[in-house]
Amino acid sequence: MWKAFGAHLATHAAGAAALLVDPPLAPATSPGAIPPALLARVRGAIRGMDTTDDAIDRWFASFATQLAPGHELTPPARRPSEASVLTRLARGNRVTRSEEGRWAYLPRPRGALLLYVGGQELAVAAPQAELARTLCDARRFDGAALAAQVKTAAARALIVRLFSMGALRFGARASAR
């Protein structure tokens, strides 16, 4: 986990790029001694990285939902249209989460949340937060029940995106168990 967090900070944190640039240094009088100016620069760069509680929480949610090595979400061969997804939901087709994906969410201010699926972060506005929580709570769903939650354009966009990612799939008509 520490290794993954360090790699995340190296690529995402503010100030990380400063660690990749050689500072202007005078020739060393003692080659084995680490110059105090260099240590001060490294300390400042590390302390200046984005290590807020929010940044750590978001990193951990992504880390915790990453797919196991060698596994991936498999998007459908053809991106599903909004109309086809809504039609199948209305018919009551069963919806299942991909067996590969791990799902979680972090609450955000004013009822919004960040949804994590297979290590990917998706921002979800407050009106669609209940849909995201529903999808995190079970692995199988009745399409008609989900159709009742996708009345807004943003909810429809979210559900279509999840189908397009391969995070959700349709099955035969059946009730969720």
C-alpha positions in Angstrom: 0.0 0.0 0.0 2.8 2.4 0.8 4.5 1.7 -2.5 1.2 2.4 -4.4 0.7 5.6 -2.4 4.2 6.8 -3.2 3.7 6.1 -6.9 0.4 8.0 -6.8 2.0 11.0 -5.1 4.9 10.9 -7.6 2.5 11.3 -10.5 -0.4 13.3 -9.0 0.8 15.5 -6.2 1.5 19.1 -6.6 5.2 19.7 -6.2 6.2 16.2 -7.3 7.8 17.5 -10.5 10.3 19.5 -8.4 11.8 16.2 -7.2 12.6 15.3 -10.8 14.7 18.4 -11.5 18.3 18.5 -10.5 18.9 21.6 -8.3 21.9 23.9 -9.0 24.6 22.6 -6.7 28.2 23.6 -6.1 30.8 20.9 -6.6 31.0 18.8 -3.5 34.1 19.1 -1.3 33.2 15.8 0.3 31.6 13.5 -2.3 29.9 11.3 0.4 28.3 14.2 2.2 24.7 15.1 1.3 24.5 18.9 1.1 22.2 20.5 3.6 20.7 22.7 0.8 19.7 19.5 -1.1 18.1 18.0 1.9 16.2 21.2 2.6 15.0 21.2 -1.1 13.8 17.6 -0.9 12.1 18.1 2.5 10.3 21.2 1.1 9.2 19.3 -2.1 7.8 16.3 -0.1 6.1 18.5 2.5 4.6 20.6 -0.3 2.9 17.6 -1.9 -0.8 17.3 -1.9 -1.2 15.0 1.1 -4.5 16.4 2.5 -6.9 14.0 4.1 -9.1 14.3 1.0 -6.3 13.4 -1.3 -5.4 10.4 0.8 -9.1 9.3 1.0 -9.5 9.6 -2.8 -6.3 7.7 -3.5 -7.3 4.9 -1.1 -10.8 4.6 -2.6 -9.1 4.2 -6.0 -6.5 1.8 -4.6 -9.1 -0.3 -2.8 -11.3 -0.8 -5.9 -8.4 -1.5 -8.3 -8.8 -4.7 -10.2 -6.7 -7.7 -9.3 -3.6 -8.1 -11.5 -4.5 -9.6 -14.9 -8.1 -8.6 -14.6 -9.9 -5.9 -16.4 -13.4 -4.5 -17.0 -14.4 -5.6 -20.5 -16.3 -3.0 -22.4 -19.0 -4.2 -24.8 -18.0 -4.6 -28.4 -20.4 -1.8 -29.3 -21.0 1.2 -27.0 -24.6 0.9 -25.9 -26.9 3.8 -26.8 -29.0 5.5 -24.1 -32.2 4.4 -25.8 -31.2 0.7 -25.8 -30.1 0.8 -22.2 -33.4 2.5 -21.1 -35.5 0.1 -23.2 -33.9 -2.9 -21.6 -34.2 -1.5 -18.1 -37.9 -0.7 -18.7 -38.4 -4.3 -19.9 -37.1 -5.5 -16.6 -34.0 -7.1 -17.9 -31.7 -8.2 -15.0 -28.6 -6.0 -14.6 -25.4 -7.4 -13.0 -22.2 -5.8 -12.0 -19.1 -7.2 -13.6 -17.5 -9.9 -11.5 -14.2 -8.1 -12.1 -15.2 -4.7 -10.7 -14.9 -3.5 -7.1 -17.3 -0.7 -6.2 -17.1 2.0 -3.4 -18.0 5.6 -2.9 -16.9 8.6 -0.9 -19.5 11.2 0.3 -18.9 14.7 -0.9 -20.3 18.1 0.2 -24.0 18.8 -0.5 -25.0 15.2 -1.1 -22.7 14.5 -4.0 -20.3 11.6 -4.0 -17.3 10.1 -5.8 -18.0 6.6 -7.2 -15.1 4.2 -7.6 -15.4 1.3 -10.0 -12.3 -0.8 -10.8 -10.0 2.0 -9.6 -11.7 4.7 -11.7 -13.2 7.7 -10.0 -16.5 9.1 -11.3 -18.0 12.3 -9.9 -21.7 11.9 -9.1 -23.9 14.9 -8.4 -26.3 14.8 -5.5 -29.4 13.9 -7.5 -27.7 10.7 -8.8 -26.1 9.8 -5.5 -28.8 7.4 -4.5 -28.4 5.5 -7.8 -24.7 5.2 -7.2 -25.2 3.9 -3.6 -27.8 1.4 -4.9 -25.2 0.1 -7.4 -22.6 -0.3 -4.7 -25.0 -2.2 -2.4 -25.7 -5.3 -4.5 -24.4 -7.2 -7.5 -27.7 -7.9 -9.3 -30.6 -5.6 -10.0 -34.0 -5.7 -11.5 -33.9 -3.4 -14.6 -37.4 -1.9 -13.9 -36.3 -0.9 -10.4 -33.2 0.8 -11.8 -35.3 2.4 -14.5 -37.1 4.3 -11.8 -33.8 5.8 -10.6 -32.6 7.0 -14.1 -35.2 9.7 -14.8 -32.7 12.6 -15.2 -30.2 13.2 -18.0 -27.3 12.9 -15.6 -28.6 9.6 -14.2 -29.0 8.2 -17.7 -25.5 9.4 -18.6 -24.1 7.7 -15.5 -25.8 4.4 -16.1 -24.8 4.4 -19.8 -21.2 5.2 -18.9 -21.2 2.2 -16.5 -22.5 -0.1 -19.2 -20.0 1.3 -21.7 -17.1 0.6 -19.2 -18.2 -3.0 -18.8 -18.9 -2.4 -15.2 -22.6 -3.2 -15.7 -24.1 -5.9 -18.0 -27.6 -7.0 -18.9 -28.9 -10.5 -18.3 -32.2 -12.2 -18.9 -35.4 -10.9 -17.3 -35.4 -11.8 -13.7 -35.9 -10.2 -10.3 -32.8 -9.2 -8.3 -32.0 -11.5 -5.4 
